[in-house]
Amino acid sequence: MSNPQVETGNSTVNLTDPKPKAGLKCSDIILIAINCVNHILILLVTGYIMYLTVKPFNTFDRHVLFCTIGYVLLMAEATVILAGENVWTICLTRRGNSHLHWILQLIGAASIIYGVYVVYDVKRVHFNSQHGITGLTSVVLMIVSIVLGVPALFAARLRRTVKPVVSKFIHNLLGISCFVVGIASQIMGYELNWMKARVPDEVILLFIIATVMVTVFSLIGALRSLWGQLLGLCR
């Protein structure tokens, strides 16, 4: 059986080797470490929100829970999966990572849409705050990204109709935009009364810092790919 490996930007890391190979760069080790920290932060933020929403689990609890699961857990993990240094998908092929990416995206989208719907259904005035406007914007971007993600998924088969780099660039750009705007809405939600009634300001600050770190860490691979796709478009 071959040893599990992680493909980073410029080299391959064998995780079973007791010592790094000569080709392993310091930047590769840093990327793998960041990836591990990112997964821990994702689980901590999502897990604590789940704890806060257990009781009484009313309409706003469901809104917070399902939007957090959608953005912080599923969308973040769907984005990280395509990074070569992602440690928990090293056993998957590139095609396997791609399939898992869109599966997590679809489940995350369903979770987010449900989270938005439950609060929309009980409020009389809609999308009149920065939190609501950014949330709606993210949902629109998400739907467009998923629709345009179909050509990206079948880019090889559609290469005669549209260049693969074009469809992948558009999907990547929309996906990054959706994720950033959605996380911005998530962070604004931390400062609303629902959160302030449950945890002190110091904990809210920790939530904000952790969520920003998750966003930055999750987008490292996506931004690297976006830059490569942009260069491909310019050739």
C-alpha positions in Angstrom: 0.0 0.0 0.0 1.4 3.4 -0.9 2.0 6.0 1.7 -0.5 8.9 2.0 0.8 12.1 0.4 -0.2 15.7 0.4 0.4 17.8 -2.7 1.3 21.3 -1.8 2.1 24.2 -4.1 5.5 23.0 -5.3 6.2 19.6 -3.7 4.7 16.4 -2.4 4.6 15.6 1.4 4.6 12.0 2.6 2.8 12.1 5.9 4.2 8.7 7.1 7.9 9.7 6.7 9.5 10.4 10.1 11.5 13.3 8.5 10.6 15.7 5.8 12.2 15.1 2.4 14.7 17.5 1.0 12.1 18.8 -1.4 9.8 19.9 1.4 9.9 23.6 1.8 9.2 25.6 4.9 6.2 27.2 3.2 4.7 23.7 2.6 5.0 22.9 6.3 3.4 26.2 7.2 0.5 25.5 4.8 -0.2 22.1 6.3 0.0 23.5 9.9 -2.4 26.3 8.9 -4.8 23.7 7.4 -4.8 21.8 10.7 -5.5 24.9 12.8 -8.2 25.9 10.4 -10.1 22.6 10.8 -9.9 23.0 14.6 -11.2 26.5 14.5 -14.1 25.4 12.2 -15.1 22.7 14.6 -14.8 25.0 17.7 -16.9 27.8 16.2 -19.6 25.4 14.8 -19.6 23.3 18.0 -20.0 26.2 20.3 -22.8 27.7 18.2 -24.6 24.3 18.3 -24.3 24.3 22.1 -25.8 27.8 22.3 -28.8 26.9 20.1 -29.8 23.6 21.9 -32.3 25.3 24.2 -35.0 26.5 23.5 -34.2 25.9 19.8 -36.7 28.5 18.6 -36.9 30.2 15.1 -33.9 32.4 15.6 -31.9 29.5 17.1 -32.6 27.5 13.9 -31.6 30.5 11.8 -28.2 30.9 13.6 -27.5 27.2 13.7 -28.2 26.3 10.1 -26.5 29.4 8.7 -23.4 28.7 10.8 -23.3 25.1 9.7 -23.8 26.2 6.1 -21.1 28.9 6.1 -18.5 28.2 8.8 -18.6 24.4 8.5 -19.8 23.2 5.1 -18.8 26.1 2.8 -15.4 26.5 4.5 -14.7 22.8 4.2 -15.9 22.7 0.6 -13.5 25.5 -0.2 -10.5 23.9 1.7 -11.0 20.5 0.1 -9.6 21.7 -3.3 -6.4 22.9 -1.6 -3.6 20.4 -2.2 -2.4 20.6 1.4 -5.8 19.6 2.9 -4.9 16.9 5.4 -8.2 15.0 5.7 -8.7 14.3 2.0 -5.2 13.1 1.1 -6.6 9.6 0.3 -9.0 11.0 -2.4 -8.2 11.5 -6.0 -8.6 14.9 -7.6 -11.9 13.8 -9.0 -12.9 12.5 -5.6 -12.1 15.9 -4.1 -14.1 17.7 -6.8 -17.1 15.5 -6.1 -16.9 16.0 -2.4 -16.5 19.8 -3.0 -19.8 20.1 -4.8 -21.6 17.7 -2.4 -20.6 19.8 0.6 -21.6 23.0 -1.3 -25.0 21.7 -2.1 -25.7 20.6 1.5 -24.3 23.9 2.7 -26.5 25.8 0.3 -29.6 23.9 1.5 -28.6 24.6 5.1 -28.2 28.3 4.5 -31.4 28.7 2.5 -33.3 27.0 5.2 -31.7 29.2 7.8 -32.7 32.3 5.9 -36.2 31.0 5.2 -37.1 30.3 8.8 -36.4 33.8 9.9 -37.9 35.3 6.8 -41.1 33.5 7.5 -41.6 35.1 10.9 -40.4 38.7 10.3 -42.6 41.3 8.8 -39.7 43.6 7.6 -37.0 41.9 5.6 -33.4 42.7 4.7 -33.4 46.1 6.3 -30.0 45.7 8.1 -26.5 45.2 7.0 -26.7 41.6 8.3 -29.8 40.9 6.3 -28.6 42.6 3.1 -25.2 40.8 3.1 -26.9 37.5 3.9 -29.3 37.9 0.9 -26.4 39.0 -1.4 -24.5 35.9 -0.4 -27.5 33.6 -1.1 -27.9 35.2 -4.6 -24.1 34.8 -5.3 -24.3 31.2 -4.0 -27.1 30.2 -6.3 -25.4 31.7 -9.3 -22.1 30.1 -8.3 -23.7 26.7 -8.1 -25.5 27.0 -11.4 -22.3 28.1 -13.1 -20.4 25.4 -11.3 -22.0 22.8 -13.5 -19.9 23.8 -16.5 -16.8 23.9 -14.3 -17.6 20.4 -13.0 -17.8 19.1 -16.6 -15.1 21.4 -18.0 -13.3 18.6 -19.8 -16.4 17.5 -21.7 -17.4 21.0 -22.5 -13.9 22.2 -23.6 -15.1 22.6 -27.2 -17.9 25.0 -26.1 -16.1 26.9 -23.4 -12.5 26.9 -22.2 -12.1 25.0 -18.9 -10.1 27.9 -17.4 -13.0 30.3 -18.1 -15.7 28.3 -16.4 -13.4 27.4 -13.5 -12.4 31.0 -13.0 -16.0 32.3 -13.0 -17.1 29.6 -10.6 -14.1 30.2 -8.3 -14.6 34.0 -8.3 -18.3 33.7 -7.5 -17.6 31.1 -4.9 -15.0 33.3 -3.1 -17.3 36.3 -3.3 -20.3 34.3 -1.9 -18.2 32.9 1.0 -16.6 36.3 1.9 -20.0 38.1 1.9 -21.7 35.3 3.8 -19.0 35.2 6.5 -19.3 39.0 6.7 -23.0 38.6 7.4 -22.1 35.8 10.0 -19.8 38.2 11.8 -22.4 41.0 11.9 -24.8 38.4 13.4 -22.4 37.9 16.3 -23.0 41.5 17.3 -26.8 41.2 17.4 -29.0 40.8 20.5 -29.3 37.0 20.1 -25.5 36.6 20.7 -25.2 39.3 23.3 -27.9 37.7 25.4 -25.9 34.5 25.6 -22.3 35.3 25.9 -20.1 38.2 27.1 -18.5 40.7 24.8 -15.1 39.0 25.2 -16.5 35.7 23.8 -18.1 37.6 20.9 -14.7 39.1 20.1 -13.1 35.6 20.2 -15.9 34.4 17.8 -15.1 37.2 15.4 -11.4 36.6 15.5 -11.8 32.8 15.0 -14.2 33.3 12.1 -12.0 35.8 10.4 -9.1 33.3 10.7 -11.2 30.5 9.3 -12.1 32.8 6.3 -8.5 33.7 5.6 -7.1 30.2 6.1 -9.9 28.6 4.0 -9.3 30.9 1.0 -5.5 30.4 0.7 -5.9 27.6 -1.8 -8.8 29.2 -3.6 -7.0 32.5 -4.1 -3.9 30.7 -5.3 -6.1 28.8 -7.9 -7.8 32.0 -8.9 -4.5 33.7 -9.6 -3.4 30.8 -11.7 -6.6 30.8 -13.6 -6.3 34.5 -14.2 -2.8 34.0 -15.6 -4.2 31.3 -17.8 -6.9 33.6 -19.2 -4.2 36.2 -20.0 -2.2 33.8 -22.1 
